[in-house]
Structure formats: C-alpha cells, structure tokens
Amino acid sequence: MRRARLKSDLGDDAALRRSNIYREFLAEKEEILKHKWLESEKAGHDIGYDRALIDWIMNHREKWRTAHRNKA
C-alpha cells in the first residue's frame, strides 16, 4: 500500500530519473562514497557511510556544489 502511494505521488519514475534534482543527488552520493573509500583507506578500516557523509557535508559539500553547478 505504502509503495503504491509513494509511486503515485512521484509520478513517472523515468521523469524522476531525468530530473536535475535526482541527478545531483546521485552525483553527491557518488562523491560521498569516494570520500568514504579514501577516508577508510587513510584510517585503515571502514569508517562507515554516516561518518563519511557528515565529514563530506561539513568539509567538502559547498565547494563541490559550486564547482558542480558551474560545470552544468
């Protein structure tokens, strides 16, 4: 029931995937995963997604967004 309602609220999945917001979300997620990998390598263990996410947002997100939006 919940899934059906959510799908109808979002409309066409293909249209969602083409949206700029969704593409930016995917690009940010990819950057966060790269950051997680790099920081985990430095630490010698998996730092976890939550820690990588918070660190990336606090230290890299603003600069990344500026650069990413200037490319588009």
Secondary structure as the mmCIF struct_conf table of DSSP 4:
data_model
#
loop_
_struct_conf.conf_type_id
_struct_conf.id
_struct_conf.beg_label_comp_id
_struct_conf.beg_label_asym_id
_struct_conf.beg_label_seq_id
_struct_conf.end_label_comp_id
_struct_conf.end_label_asym_id
_struct_conf.end_label_seq_id
HELX_RH_AL_P HELX_RH_AL_P1 ARG A 2 LEU A 10
HELX_RH_AL_P HELX_RH_AL_P2 ASP A 13 ARG A 18
BEND BEND1 SER A 19 SER A 19
HELX_RH_AL_P HELX_RH_AL_P3 ASN A 20 ALA A 43
TURN_TY1_P TURN_TY1_P1 GLY A 44 GLY A 44
BEND BEND2 HIS A 45 HIS A 45
HELX_RH_AL_P HELX_RH_AL_P4 TYR A 49 ASN A 59
TURN_TY1_P TURN_TY1_P2 HIS A 60 HIS A 60
HELX_RH_AL_P HELX_RH_AL_P5 ARG A 61 LYS A 71
#
